[in-house]
Amino acid sequence: MASQEANPTRTIVEKIPGWLTLYSDGTVERSGPPEAGPLLTPVAPYNEPRNGIMVHDLTTDPPIRVYLPEKTISPSPRLPILLHFHGGGFCLSHPSWVLYHDYYAKLATTLKVAAVLSPVYPLAPEHRLPAAIDAAFSALLWLRSVGTGEVKTTSVVEQLRETVDFSRVFLIGDSAGGILVHEVCARAGSVGPGLLHPVRVAGGILLNPGFAMPKRSRSELENPPNPFMNMDMIDKLIALAVPAGATRDHPYMCPMGKTSPAMEGLKMPPLLLAVADLDLLRDPQLEYYEAMKKAGKEVELFMSHGMGHTFYLNKFAVESDPVTSERTTDLVQKIKMFVQSH
């Protein structure tokens, strides 16, 4: 990133305090509040198993982080696989951060899946939507290429080919990643099974998705903010992520809105929608649930009581607070039941 000294004439166009600064020359500086630093530290990949998991970074397009269970005898039957999309308002975050590593590494073993794949998608405002959607769908196409044998064989690819049930691919995402789950599921349904064969999207898991409504919802006005999310931050992230000139009622942010395509026409897999009742974005999530149900889609709602947005990613709260720990365990078990039943 260019420094202020390198371009003294540039000015600040937008600023999300503690997180992001956009300058007039188009450069972006990203950081994080000091209290969140330990959660935002990158975890380097490692080949020696830790708690039954190895982590690999693949130089694919897009790059993909792989949480790979320690190799054992090829399972029979084969195992499902999770394709994870990270959050961050489409402007922040990375799959290598501690908060993702700890949660999804644990999920990979608890759910007994072949692997968890997490693509590194391009961030806004340098790459506004639909750039992240295109990259997320490209990761699904890469997995298809693994199944067809079109990808160059490596140790990671070989293990995936030996263990994955390509007919049981589950998309999972938190916050902005939950929006990507919706979009990629819808795109997969629109292209039909022929393009994706042997891959089949068996389900979508939306964890506290970052949907918005045209006007501020009651939950935005009444639920408590925190260093990771407040109303000003929500507004600015949306403005930086959507196509230039668009607003928070854009179909990417509000697929249940009046300007969005009718949900009845979407071909969607079964969905699990996880909502936290103290989340600022609770009400848009519940409106999405009602719209999907009205459209005749198979969608299951799971509510975490007394919790805020993406509470399960805060490892320190999970480790120190019994209630957060219990709610996180409940959510993991619900995800496990959903995957097992589809």
C-alpha positions in Angstrom: 0.0 0.0 0.0 1.2 3.5 -0.8 2.1 5.6 2.2 0.9 9.2 2.9 4.4 10.4 2.3 4.5 8.8 -1.1 1.4 10.7 -2.2 1.0 13.8 -0.1 -1.8 15.2 -2.2 -4.2 12.4 -1.6 -7.1 12.8 0.8 -9.3 10.5 2.8 -12.5 9.5 0.9 -14.0 7.2 3.5 -12.9 5.9 6.8 -14.1 3.0 9.1 -12.3 3.8 12.3 -9.9 1.0 13.4 -10.6 -1.0 10.2 -10.2 0.7 6.8 -9.3 4.0 5.1 -10.0 4.7 1.5 -7.9 7.5 -0.2 -8.6 9.6 -3.2 -6.0 7.9 -5.3 -7.8 4.6 -4.8 -5.4 3.0 -2.3 -6.8 1.3 0.8 -5.3 0.8 4.2 -6.7 -2.0 6.3 -6.0 -2.7 10.0 -8.1 -3.7 13.0 -8.8 -2.4 16.5 -6.1 -3.3 19.0 -8.4 -5.4 21.1 -9.2 -7.6 18.1 -5.5 -8.0 17.2 -5.1 -11.6 18.5 -8.1 -12.8 16.5 -6.8 -11.2 13.3 -3.3 -12.7 13.4 -2.7 -14.9 10.3 -2.0 -18.6 11.0 0.6 -20.0 8.7 -0.1 -23.2 6.8 1.3 -26.4 8.4 1.9 -29.9 7.1 2.3 -31.7 10.4 -1.1 -32.5 11.9 -2.3 -30.4 14.9 -5.4 -31.7 16.6 -6.0 -33.9 13.6 -5.8 -31.1 11.0 -3.3 -29.9 8.5 -3.6 -26.5 6.7 -2.6 -25.9 3.1 -2.7 -22.8 0.9 -3.3 -23.6 -2.7 -2.2 -21.1 -5.5 -5.4 -21.7 -7.4 -7.6 -19.0 -8.9 -8.9 -17.8 -6.5 -6.4 -19.0 -3.9 -7.9 -21.5 -1.5 -7.0 -22.3 2.1 -7.6 -26.0 2.9 -8.4 -27.4 6.3 -7.5 -31.1 5.7 -8.0 -33.8 8.2 -5.1 -36.1 8.9 -5.0 -38.7 6.1 -6.2 -42.1 7.1 -7.5 -45.1 5.1 -9.9 -43.9 2.4 -13.3 -43.7 4.0 -16.3 -45.8 2.8 -18.7 -44.2 2.2 -16.9 -41.0 1.1 -17.3 -37.9 3.1 -19.0 -34.5 2.5 -17.0 -31.4 2.0 -17.6 -27.8 3.1 -16.8 -24.8 0.9 -16.5 -21.8 3.3 -16.9 -18.1 2.5 -15.5 -15.7 5.1 -17.2 -12.5 6.3 -15.9 -8.9 6.7 -18.5 -6.9 4.8 -16.8 -7.9 1.5 -14.1 -5.3 2.4 -12.2 -7.0 5.3 -10.9 -10.3 6.6 -8.9 -13.3 5.4 -9.4 -17.1 5.8 -6.0 -17.3 7.5 -7.0 -15.2 10.5 -7.0 -16.9 13.9 -10.8 -16.5 14.3 -11.4 -18.5 11.2 -8.6 -21.0 11.7 -9.8 -22.1 15.1 -13.4 -22.4 14.3 -13.2 -24.1 10.9 -10.3 -26.4 11.8 -12.5 -27.6 14.7 -15.5 -27.9 12.4 -13.6 -30.0 9.9 -13.0 -32.7 12.6 -16.3 -32.4 14.5 -18.4 -32.8 11.4 -16.2 -35.6 10.0 -15.9 -34.0 6.5 -13.3 -34.6 3.9 -12.1 -31.0 4.2 -13.1 -27.4 4.6 -12.1 -25.2 1.6 -12.0 -21.4 2.1 -11.3 -19.3 -1.0 -9.5 -15.9 -0.8 -11.9 -13.7 -2.7 -11.0 -10.1 -3.9 -12.1 -7.4 -1.5 -14.0 -4.2 -2.1 -13.8 -1.3 -2.6 -11.0 -2.2 -5.0 -13.1 -5.1 -6.3 -16.8 -4.3 -5.8 -19.5 -6.9 -6.0 -20.0 -9.2 -8.0 -16.2 -9.8 -7.9 -16.5 -11.8 -4.6 -19.5 -13.8 -6.0 -17.6 -14.7 -9.2 -14.5 -15.8 -7.1 -16.7 -17.9 -4.8 -18.4 -19.6 -7.7 -14.9 -20.2 -9.4 -13.9 -22.1 -6.2 -16.9 -24.4 -6.7 -15.8 -24.9 -10.3 -12.3 -25.7 -9.1 -13.7 -28.4 -6.9 -15.6 -29.8 -9.8 -12.3 -30.0 -11.7 -10.8 -32.0 -8.9 -13.7 -34.4 -9.3 -13.3 -34.7 -13.0 -9.5 -35.1 -12.8 -8.7 -31.9 -14.7 -6.6 -30.5 -11.9 -2.9 -31.3 -11.7 -2.4 -34.0 -9.0 -0.8 -32.9 -5.8 -0.9 -34.5 -2.4 -3.9 -32.3 -1.3 -5.8 -32.9 -4.6 -5.1 -36.7 -4.3 -6.5 -36.8 -0.8 -9.6 -34.9 -1.9 -10.2 -37.2 -4.9 -9.9 -40.2 -2.6 -12.2 -39.0 0.2 -14.8 -36.5 -1.1 -18.3 -37.4 -1.9 -18.7 -34.8 -4.7 -22.5 -35.1 -4.5 -22.5 -33.7 -1.0 -20.9 -30.3 -1.2 -22.1 -27.9 1.4 -21.6 -24.1 1.2 -21.2 -22.3 4.5 -20.5 -18.7 5.2 -20.6 -16.1 8.0 -21.9 -12.5 7.7 -21.0 -11.4 4.2 -20.0 -15.0 3.5 -23.7 -15.9 4.2 -24.7 -13.6 1.3 -22.2 -15.5 -0.8 -23.8 -18.8 0.1 -27.1 -17.5 -1.1 -25.6 -16.1 -4.4 -23.5 -19.2 -5.2 -26.4 -21.6 -4.4 -28.7 -19.6 -6.7 -26.0 -19.5 -9.5 -25.4 -23.2 -9.2 -29.1 -23.8 -9.5 -29.3 -21.6 -12.6 -26.5 -23.3 -14.5 -28.0 -26.8 -13.9 -26.3 -30.0 -12.9 -24.5 -30.6 -16.2 -21.9 -27.8 -15.8 -21.1 -28.8 -12.2 -21.0 -32.6 -12.5 -19.8 -34.5 -10.5 -20.3 -31.7 -8.0 -23.8 -31.3 -6.4 -24.5 -28.6 -3.9 -26.3 -30.6 -1.2 -27.0 -27.6 1.1 -26.3 -24.1 2.1 -25.5 -22.9 5.7 -25.9 -19.2 6.3 -24.4 -18.1 9.6 -25.6 -14.7 10.7 -25.7 -13.5 7.0 -25.1 -9.8 6.3 -28.4 -9.0 4.6 -29.8 -5.5 4.9 -33.1 -3.8 4.2 -33.9 -0.5 2.5 -34.4 1.3 5.8 -32.8 0.6 9.2 -34.4 -2.4 10.9 -35.6 -2.5 14.5 -32.7 -4.8 15.4 -30.2 -2.3 14.1 -31.7 0.4 16.2 -32.2 -1.6 19.4 -29.5 -4.3 19.6 -26.1 -3.4 21.2 -23.2 -2.5 18.9 -19.7 -3.8 19.5 -16.1 -3.2 18.2 -16.8 -5.6 15.3 -20.1 -4.1 14.2 -22.1 -0.9 14.6 -24.6 0.9 12.4 -22.1 3.4 11.0 -19.8 0.5 10.0 -22.6 -1.5 8.4 -23.6 1.6 6.3 -20.1 2.2 5.1 -19.2 -1.4 4.3 -22.4 -1.7 2.2 -21.6 1.5 0.4 -18.1 0.3 -0.4 -19.1 -3.2 -1.4 -22.1 -2.8 -3.7 -21.7 -1.7 -7.4 -20.9 2.0 -7.7 -24.0 4.1 -7.1 -26.1 1.3 -5.6 -27.7 1.5 -2.2 -28.4 -1.0 0.6 -31.6 -2.3 -1.2 -29.4 -3.7 -4.0 -30.4 -7.4 -4.7 -26.9 -8.5 -3.5 -27.7 -7.1 0.0 -31.4 -7.6 0.0 -32.4 -10.6 -2.1 -35.8 -10.5 -0.4 -36.5 -6.9 -1.5 -38.8 -5.5 -4.1 -36.0 -4.8 -6.6 -34.7 -8.4 -6.4 -35.6 -11.3 -8.7 -38.6 -13.3 -7.4 -37.4 -16.0 -5.0 -40.0 -18.5 -6.4 -37.8 -18.8 -9.5 -34.6 -19.7 -7.7 -33.5 -23.3 -7.7 -32.0 -23.7 -4.2 -30.7 -26.6 -2.2 -31.9 -27.1 1.4 -30.8 -24.2 3.6 -29.9 -23.8 7.3 -30.2 -20.2 8.5 -28.4 -19.5 11.8 -29.5 -16.2 13.6 -28.3 -14.6 16.8 -31.1 -12.7 18.5 -28.8 -9.8 19.6 -27.3 -9.4 16.1 -27.8 -5.9 14.6 -28.8 -7.7 11.4 -31.2 -10.1 13.0 -34.4 -8.6 11.4 -33.1 -8.7 7.8 -32.1 -12.3 8.4 -35.6 -13.2 9.6 -37.2 -11.4 6.7 -35.0 -13.5 4.4 -36.2 -16.6 6.2 -39.9 -15.6 5.8 -39.4 -14.8 2.1 -37.7 -18.1 1.4 -40.5 -20.0 3.2 -43.2 -18.0 1.3 -41.4 -18.9 -2.0 -41.7 -22.6 -1.1 -38.0 -23.2 -0.4 -36.6 -25.7 2.1 -35.1 -23.5 4.8 -34.5 -24.3 8.5 -34.1 -21.6 11.2 -31.8 -21.9 14.2 -31.7 -19.2 16.8 -28.9 -18.5 19.2 -30.3 -16.7 22.2 -28.4 -13.9 24.0 -25.7 -13.8 21.4 -24.5 -11.1 18.9 -23.1 -11.2 15.4 -20.8 -14.1 14.6 -20.2 -14.7 18.4 -18.8 -18.2 17.7 -15.7 -16.8 16.0 -14.5 -15.0 19.1 -12.4 -17.8 20.5 -11.6 -15.9 23.7 -15.3 -15.5 24.5 -15.9 -19.1 23.6 -13.1 -20.2 26.0 -13.9 -17.9 28.9 -17.7 -17.5 28.9 -19.8 -20.6 29.6 -22.9 -19.3 27.9 -21.0 -18.4 24.7 -19.3 -21.8 24.8 -22.6 -23.5 25.1 -24.2 -21.6 22.3 -21.2 -22.3 20.1 -21.4 -26.0 20.8 -25.2 -25.9 20.1 -24.5 -24.3 16.7 -21.8 -26.7 15.8 -24.1 -29.6 16.6 -26.9 -28.1 14.5 -24.6 -27.7 11.6 -23.5 -31.4 12.1 -27.1 -32.6 12.1 -27.9 -30.6 9.0 -25.0 -32.0 7.1 -25.7 -35.6 8.2 -29.4 -35.3 7.1 -28.6 -34.1 3.6 
